[in-house]
């Protein structure tokens, strides 16, 4: 595991964007696993800037998003499909046929989950998976407990997560859907590279749990330590507790 600690959130976003850009530039058929959230907005903004400067070409890129709310259509402004369109897809030259987000209004959600897994396999697997980390320690929407071999499935969202995500719903947690479709931990771990990004003091405790705590299905982010090619990018605030508690067993760049 490679842990990179930067002096500022902006530096963390820049390093993450550059890692993704390298995957797009040097892989003839890049397959990206994408995430959502405020941290990701800054990363996508930087990728769009590189595209607009003719430094990136997304024409050969295929993408798979981690998750989607159950009950929200792709045209719902609170859906993750809409979010991705607004922050990335409409600004770069990715074909609609190469964009994949779980269908939250599928008639049969179990069939949709199986279809999504099959689509990832057909694409040759995910090359680089971008991740954030939630307050419950989840990656994707893998709320506690989530088995490390879990696959794409329907999950019930923790009240903490619904509160954390309520900003897109008028700051009313009761408006946040109770269920979502998410790639499983096992699905995520099959990506060839993992890239987890976290910034801010509010993430410091859960980052320390993920990196220093016991491997634990109640903190699904601890599973990234099982991966052979994982990079974690933090700013100083998000890394503060980890740095004070760590035995420095990881390759860290400060």
C-alpha positions in Angstrom: 0.0 0.0 0.0 1.3 3.4 -1.0 0.0 6.3 1.3 0.6 9.8 0.0 0.0 12.7 2.4 -0.2 16.2 0.9 -0.1 19.6 2.5 -3.5 20.6 1.1 -6.7 19.2 -0.3 -5.9 20.8 -3.7 -2.6 18.8 -3.9 -4.5 15.6 -3.0 -7.0 16.2 -5.7 -4.3 17.0 -8.2 -2.3 13.8 -7.5 -5.5 11.7 -7.8 -6.5 13.4 -11.1 -3.0 12.7 -12.4 -3.2 9.0 -11.5 -6.5 8.7 -13.3 -5.1 10.6 -16.3 -2.2 8.2 -16.5 -4.6 5.3 -16.7 -6.5 6.9 -19.5 -3.4 7.9 -21.4 -1.3 4.8 -21.2 -4.0 2.0 -21.2 -5.3 1.4 -24.7 -8.7 0.4 -23.3 -9.0 2.0 -19.9 -11.8 0.8 -17.6 -12.4 3.2 -14.7 -14.4 2.6 -11.6 -15.9 6.0 -10.6 -17.2 7.4 -7.3 -19.3 10.4 -6.3 -19.2 13.0 -3.6 -17.7 16.5 -2.9 -14.1 15.2 -3.0 -14.7 13.6 -6.4 -16.1 16.8 -7.8 -12.8 18.5 -7.5 -11.0 15.5 -9.1 -13.4 15.5 -12.0 -13.0 19.2 -12.5 -9.3 18.7 -12.9 -9.8 15.9 -15.4 -12.2 18.0 -17.4 -9.5 20.8 -17.5 -7.0 18.3 -18.9 -9.4 17.2 -21.5 -10.2 20.8 -22.5 -6.5 21.4 -22.8 -6.3 18.4 -25.2 -4.1 16.5 -22.7 -6.7 13.7 -22.4 -8.9 11.7 -24.7 -11.7 9.6 -23.2 -12.9 8.1 -26.4 -11.6 4.6 -25.6 -12.6 4.8 -21.9 -15.3 2.7 -20.3 -16.6 3.6 -16.8 -18.5 1.8 -14.1 -19.9 3.8 -11.1 -19.8 2.3 -7.7 -23.4 2.8 -6.7 -26.8 4.4 -7.2 -29.9 5.1 -5.1 -32.8 2.8 -5.4 -35.9 4.6 -6.8 -34.1 7.4 -8.5 -34.0 7.6 -12.3 -31.1 8.8 -14.4 -32.8 12.1 -14.9 -33.4 12.7 -11.2 -31.1 15.6 -10.1 -30.3 13.6 -6.9 -29.3 10.5 -8.7 -25.6 9.6 -9.2 -26.1 9.1 -12.9 -27.2 12.8 -13.1 -24.3 13.8 -10.8 -21.8 12.1 -13.2 -23.4 13.7 -16.2 -23.1 17.1 -14.6 -19.6 16.8 -13.3 -17.8 14.6 -15.9 -19.7 12.9 -18.7 -21.2 15.9 -20.5 -17.8 17.6 -20.5 -15.6 14.9 -22.1 -15.8 12.6 -25.2 -17.0 9.4 -23.5 -19.6 7.5 -25.5 -22.9 6.9 -23.7 -22.6 3.2 -24.6 -19.4 3.0 -22.5 -20.9 4.7 -19.4 -22.3 2.3 -16.8 -24.2 3.3 -13.6 -26.5 0.8 -11.8 -30.1 1.3 -12.7 -31.9 2.3 -9.5 -35.4 1.9 -11.1 -34.8 -1.6 -12.6 -37.9 -3.7 -12.4 -35.9 -6.6 -10.8 -33.0 -5.2 -8.8 -31.4 -8.6 -8.3 -31.3 -9.1 -12.1 -29.9 -5.6 -12.4 -27.1 -6.5 -9.9 -26.2 -9.6 -11.9 -26.3 -7.7 -15.1 -23.9 -5.1 -13.7 -21.4 -7.8 -12.6 -21.6 -9.4 -16.0 -21.0 -6.0 -17.7 -17.8 -5.4 -15.6 -16.6 -8.9 -16.6 -17.3 -8.4 -20.3 -15.3 -5.1 -20.2 -12.3 -7.1 -18.9 -12.6 -5.9 -15.3 -11.9 -2.5 -13.8 -8.4 -1.2 -14.3 -8.5 1.6 -11.7 -11.2 2.0 -9.1 -11.6 5.4 -7.5 -12.9 5.4 -3.9 -13.9 7.7 -1.1 -14.6 6.7 2.4 -17.9 7.4 4.3 -18.4 8.1 8.0 -19.3 4.5 8.6 -16.1 3.4 7.0 -17.9 2.3 3.8 -16.4 2.1 0.3 -19.1 2.3 -2.2 -22.3 1.9 -0.2 -20.9 -1.2 1.6 -22.4 -0.4 5.0 -21.5 -2.4 8.1 -21.3 -5.3 8.1 -20.3 -6.1 4.5 -18.5 -9.3 3.7 -15.2 -8.9 1.9 -16.4 -11.3 -0.8 -19.7 -9.5 -1.4 -20.9 -8.7 -4.9 -23.1 -6.0 -6.4 -26.3 -6.0 -4.5 -29.1 -4.0 -2.8 -28.1 -2.5 0.6 -29.9 -0.6 3.3 -28.3 2.7 4.0 -27.2 3.5 7.6 -28.8 6.5 9.2 -25.3 8.1 9.5 -24.8 7.8 5.7 -28.2 9.2 5.0 -27.5 12.2 7.3 -24.0 12.6 5.6 -25.6 12.6 2.1 -28.6 14.8 3.0 -27.0 17.9 1.5 -28.2 16.9 -2.0 -31.7 16.5 -0.5 -32.3 19.8 1.1 -30.4 18.8 4.2 -33.3 16.5 5.1 -32.1 12.9 5.8 -35.6 11.6 5.6 -35.6 12.4 1.9 -32.5 10.3 1.2 -33.5 6.9 -0.2 -33.2 4.1 2.3 -31.7 1.7 -0.2 -29.1 1.7 -2.9 -27.4 -0.6 -5.4 -23.6 -0.9 -4.8 -20.7 -2.8 -6.0 -19.7 -5.3 -3.3 -16.4 -5.3 -1.5 -15.3 -8.3 -3.4 -16.2 -6.6 -6.7 -14.1 -3.6 -5.7 -11.1 -5.7 -4.7 -11.0 -7.3 -8.1 -10.0 -4.0 -9.7 -6.4 -4.0 -10.8 -5.6 -0.8 -9.0 -7.4 1.0 -6.1 -7.2 4.7 -5.4 -8.8 6.0 -2.2 -8.9 9.8 -1.6 -9.9 11.5 1.6 -9.4 15.1 2.8 -10.4 17.1 5.9 -10.3 16.7 9.6 -13.7 15.1 9.6 -12.3 12.0 7.9 -9.3 11.6 10.2 -10.8 9.1 12.7 -12.3 6.8 10.1 -9.1 6.9 7.9 -7.2 5.8 11.0 -9.7 3.0 11.6 -9.3 1.9 7.9 -5.5 2.0 7.9 -4.6 1.0 11.5 -7.6 -0.8 12.8 -8.2 -4.6 12.6 -9.5 -6.0 9.3 -13.2 -5.8 10.0 -16.3 -6.2 7.9 -17.9 -3.5 10.0 -15.5 -1.1 8.4 -15.5 -2.2 4.8 -12.6 0.2 3.9 -10.2 -2.0 5.9 -10.5 -4.4 3.0 -8.3 -2.2 0.8 -5.3 -3.5 2.8 -5.8 -6.8 1.2 -5.2 -5.4 -2.3 -1.9 -5.7 -4.0 -1.9 -2.3 -5.7 -3.6 0.3 -3.6 -2.8 4.0 -3.3 -4.3 6.2 -0.5 -4.1 10.0 -1.0 -4.8 12.1 2.1 -4.2 15.7 3.1 -2.5 16.5 6.4 -5.9 16.9 8.2 -7.3 13.6 7.1 -4.0 11.9 7.9 -3.5 13.5 11.3 -4.7 10.7 13.6 -3.2 8.0 11.3 0.2 9.6 11.4 0.2 9.8 15.2 -0.9 6.2 15.6 0.9 4.5 12.8 3.8 2.3 13.2 4.8 3.5 9.7 4.5 0.0 8.3 3.3 1.5 5.0 5.2 3.3 2.3 4.2 6.9 3.0 5.2 10.0 1.2 4.9 13.0 3.4 
